[in-house]
Amino acid sequence: MTGRLLLGLAGILALTGCGKADPATTEILWDRWGVPHIYAANDAEAFRGFGYAQAAAHGDLLLKLYGEARGRAAEYWGEANLSKDRFVRTVGVPRRAAEWYDAMAPAFRANLDAFADGVNQYAERYPERIVDSVKAVLPVTAQDAIAHGQLVVHFRFMVSGQVDVPATRLTATPASNMWAVAPERSASGNALLLGNPHLPWSDFFLFFEAHQATPSRNLYGVSLIGSPVIAIGFNDFVAWSHTVNTQDGADVYRIIKQGQGYLLDGVEREFTSRTELLHVKASDGSMRTDTLVIRSTVHGPLISEDTESTLAVRVAGLDDPGALAQWWDMGGARNSADFESIIRRINVPFFNVMAAGQDGTILYFFGGKTPRRPHGDFTYWRSPVPGDSSALIWDDHLGYDELPHLRNPATGWLQNANDPPWTVTWPMAFDPEQYPAYLSPRGMGLRAQQSALLQLADSSFTLDELVAAKHSTRVLLADRVLDELVRAAEGGDEVAQRAARVLAKWDRTVDAESRGAVLFLAWVHHWTRGGPAFARPWQADSALSTPAGLARPADAVAALRTAAAEVERAYGSHEVPYGEVMRLRYGGKDLPGNGGDDGGLFRVANYIPDTDGKYRIVGGDTYYQAVELGRPVRAKVLLAYGNATQPGSKYIGDQLELFAAKGMRDAWRDRREIEANLDLREELPPATSARSGGR
C-alpha cells in the first residue's frame, strides 16, 4: 500500500510540475500555443534549450538565415543569392563575427556556443524534420548567430534607408508602439507597460516567443529568429520594449577618385583592398567561382562605384560586440536602477527603449550609437556627405547623458510610436534646442498623436483597459478632415453626395464590420497625390491637433468621386464591410481583418493587393505584450502569426483567430499553469563536449 501511494504521489508531482526529477536536466515544456518553457540549471543550459527550441519551431528558416549571414547563400542555393553574398562580404559581416566572438567574455562565449549546440542537437535528433536544401549549413556555430544579428541590426535596420541592402525589399515598414504608465495613472497602483512592435510577417523579421527559467531569472518574451537572446520581454521585476527610432547611426560618404586612389584633405590616398572568392552553385549542381574585390577607404567599404566617384558607408557600433550580452543582461535586471545601468552601456546600436518596473519606475531612452558629428542637421547627414574632408569622419558616439532619456516624468506616462524623442510625453519634457541638430528630426506623426491622445483619455488604466486601448482602430485622420469633406461634397454631383452620405454614417474605425472605411482609405490614397493636403500643417505648439483641414476642398471632392467609382466597381458597394476586403490570410486561414496603416491608426496591420482583388495581411502587429508590474507580475501576450514556421506545424497561424477578435492570451510563467496547458514535455540530450564549425 505504501509503495503504491508513493508511486501515485510521484505521478501527481510529475503532472503538476512541483519539481523536476533531476535539477541538472534541461527540460522544455511546450504549451498549447507552441511556446517553449525552458527550465535550466544555469545560463548556458538556458541558451542551449533556446537554440534547440528555435530549431524545432523554425529550423528551416534559421538555417537559411545563417547561410545568408555567412555570405555563402549562392554556394548553398544558387546564383539568385549572389548579390546577398557580395553585400555581406563587402561589409565584412562574417570576418567581423569571428572577431567579435574572440572579443567576448568567456562566459558569454560559452552561452553562445551552447545556443549553437542546441540547434545542432535538434537537427541531429530529428534530421527528417529539416528540409534537405538547408542541411548544408549544419553544423552551426556561435559565430553564425553573431553574424546574423550583426547583419539584421547594423545593416538591415540601421542602414537600409540609405543603402540598397539586397533581400531587404519590404512589403511592410518596420514600426512599433510602446507605452509605460506610472503607478499614479494605474488603477491598481502598479506600473504598466505595453510593447507592440510592428514588422513584416516574413523572413528575418519574424519573432520567436519563449520562456526561460533558471535559478536567477524568470524571463519571458521574444527574439527575432536566429537571435540567441530575448530582446523584448519581462521578468519578475522589469518589463521593456523597443521601437525603431529616428536615430541616424550610419553615414554614406561620396568619395572623389584621384589617380589610382581617392582624395582626402587635398592628398591622394590609396584604397585598401582584399579579394574574396565566392562559390556559386549552378542549377546542375556544379560550382563556379566568383571573385569579389572589396575596396575600402578610411570611411568604410565602398558600396557603389563609377568612373568619377563612389560611395562608402560608415556604420556606428561595428567595434562593439556587446549587444547580445546587453540584451541578456537586460532580461536579468532585478530592478529599474539595475536595468538603467545596463542600457547606459549603449552596446545595442539602435532602437528606443521603454521600461516599467515593479518598483513603480517608468523610463525612456533614445537608444543607439549616435555618431558625434562636427556639424549639420539630421537632413544633411541622411544624404551622402562629402568624403574629401577628414573633418566629417567621426570616430566616437554620444554617451547616455548626452542623449534624450527620461525617468518618472511628472505627466505619469510615456509613449513612442516611432516619433522623435521630443514627444515621448506631453507636455514635452525635452527641449530639442538642447541637443545637436543632427540627433533627430522634428515632428509627430498621426499614429504617435493617437498614441498620446489615448494615454490622455484615461487617467486610471487597468490592464484590461490597456489591452483595449492597444486594439483601438479609430482613424484619427477622419477626425481632422472628414467633416470638411462631407460639407464640401454637398455641393458636388450625385456620386460625391452619395459617397459623402456613406462617410457621414461611418463610425471612423477600421473594424471588420465597419462600413465606409474602405471608401475613406481609397479617398485618402487619391487625395494625398496632388500636392499639399492639409490646410493647417503640423506645428510643435499644437502637436496633438495638427495637421488638420483640407487645403484643396475641390480637389478633395474630385478625389472622393474617383475613390467612390473605384470602390463600387471593385466591390459593388461603397458600404462594403472593411473585413470583406482586408483579409487575414496566413497559415491556411482566411479571416476578416481589422486595423490598417493609414490615418493615425494605433492598431497597425499592413495589407497588400491579393490575386482576387482583395487585400492580404503582410505585416503590422506581431508580438505584443501588456504587462502589469505587480506582485506577481501579470501579462497578456499575442504572437499574431503563431510561434512556428516549420512545415506541418499546428502552431502556424494558430493565434490568428485571437488577432481577428482583438484578443490576447495569458502569459504562463508559473509551472502549474504551464503543466495545465501542456502539449509536449522534452528533456534535452547531454551537452556536446566539443564545438563543431559550420562548413
Steps between C-alpha positions, in 0.01 A plus 500: 500500500775744595693429179191554284426824687852628439482412132168679471639809675798500267266494201300791639817700559614432146170621358473813712864591455574564867859411426736347247617147552855601414585870554798464265283391208405768250130465434267662249127511565313597182162655577193481277601820316838355408691710754804320646550536874868420552600386848877502539751480783718783368532762227682280250231235523231765453677602180529140386129447556424821314702385197334159505154657523566745215615214280184306585271790410697672221787271401475545124476878522774528762747303288412707192569821695830368631606397151432853380691651795803290406496655154466152350137495386598472132719202586208328670204613288618644174567807288192695611665547840830640374413867555426423867835327540690781334341755733556292815866447410550863393388636837706234677234318699654148519853626574374739765282232663811289561681802647204582723482142627866513603448836674206385714526399863567124532178436692287664234689320223408178679134607496509558126680169444222334697233667284666367185535161664124494562426574135735224388363252751146548375611449139693186598208364701236565232674520161177413321343824628757723329463553125793359302577829325618672819691211658818622331509780759535247783663497744455859612731695729481792738653714227195432283270645766730802540524558124123474457435750779755742357351474152145561623562782749791690348424458133131418455364733767767770527609561142225366274344845471822639351660197338352243264515182708427189289205285614355783708210592274229579750131430449442667837696773674658415839327709764369457854305639795593490867363651821600522864244603761609611849323380816315833542320439171438129561181379668693234694787727600738278301703624206388375159685442176373444146741363241372481143759461220376515139705307245451304179358151554786327321867406491744649752232733644305213661500467878538188714320498835654313794537476877833433673503399866829460688590541867572870431227608254144442387511663157225511237499670161614481142809499284528536127550161336865405524580728792623317812351752747158639585491865392148606608341357811461501876613321813384517864624857541516690170321506164637673192449548129662661197394712207691592186624849578591804296866452591753527216784260570646468151629742239576476131800696364549606138859411415688700236738285301845632419766307314493141623354607833267757651524857622510577872608836642654593166722190491464184292446198724515134401198277518546195717378183339456132556376222276251232600391201297132411501372164385186502289286192450356445152166338429676175408681491834840607367693785659666804355714759676409868520783740583406791722747788539403704808641851508483732798595850604558633849124563506403137444437254217396618154141409429467644148746626244520676163777663298502831688378444853382230733319456829637363826295416808596549864289323763512570872556215742700265281775511762265391782411131532287553812140527371400138562650505849320825578163354400569194713591720797184710449298179533664432835455848653375489861363855517469817294831646615673178396323509164600861438862430586499227235350708218738783593777289343350557152623173357178464301564737206139587413142519635309700757466333841201531733463319831282471809602350831336326792646783710269744317764655275435570133778609266585581139829513312569619145734208453773415256843619402451848357829619346653816643493709184674835447198693368189475284139408565318168464412556134860583408632170633222288344637571153852419375745749655835611356769238546799721422533651849610303804315753716176320410626155599381422853657249737288540813135493602289693747478365853191418703489837675523681165199317356131552587401284793224547753414336830163542678365807315255726683232406245503139621521345155729439205433402140689448180360413158819552299477875552807703595582501873362848563137382525554197725257665744283811494558780582849446359769411748791563261616818332632404156720810499709347780613216273708488181296585189608171339359288784144464375244678282204698634140394454230267627307270270133421536559156654717655770234764561235231533731321742528810720128579477408148611727542802346836588148360471539270804656613826457162673586205276425141585683221319183422303464865403860498382416202279188677366698816420763296321230369264354842418410524132391864510619686189633830635528647151122478464458723804726759334342520153181298460248762611648750252497241223134417557406869496702563184338202326150637563555737206632226275330260262284202597798260517685725747186562706417130523857416606496783757180362655674164549798669666276710722350179644833321532616435859854618416656166590652223292338206676399201289136609489568871438314634195659800333858426605596353162359807325680741733839333457456492123425872516814563709707323236378735224476816713864495609636473145441856383716726715457641854207324662441687826384857552687509832830307499655352811629751756693426818280729710189305389666164461193297598249681279686563174512437209133567430259635241486472122747713305316441170130423563409478131782256432396301807147462360641396163711237677184379676322453167794298369518288815125440501502372141803283572347338812161442339660344195718269709258402778152592384428745781646804677399332825689175458608380848869563563567137591359374172778682319787487752577136568711317753643238267777309669569137589211376291249728671291775341329725756350851499767757579510811713758774552702674233798725437343826386354793683647476849390146581639365825403144402739440212445244227668520159302364206601460135287414195427130454421314182121515547478879535494489878791571733704266717697577813880505469604685815410726788432379854724204575572409862341729753498500878298686762671462836395602851802518730329385819574215737481272313550646154197452271524507123290459188679412177440403139721392211270574210632247247575220745824366641626280216583490131607136465282328239217304656513675837158552656624827648525680165224760507330343804468838677342674202146456630601687816659771287177535299296522821740753660580246767812417696623199700621472856877466515566184701814508713385300802583132454158385619330714233740372238441137598124558481540617139768257391542368146839331528776440753858453377832436673806615311779254428826569683703796378752432224848516648679642196398784270466432131535762230257558214661432163 
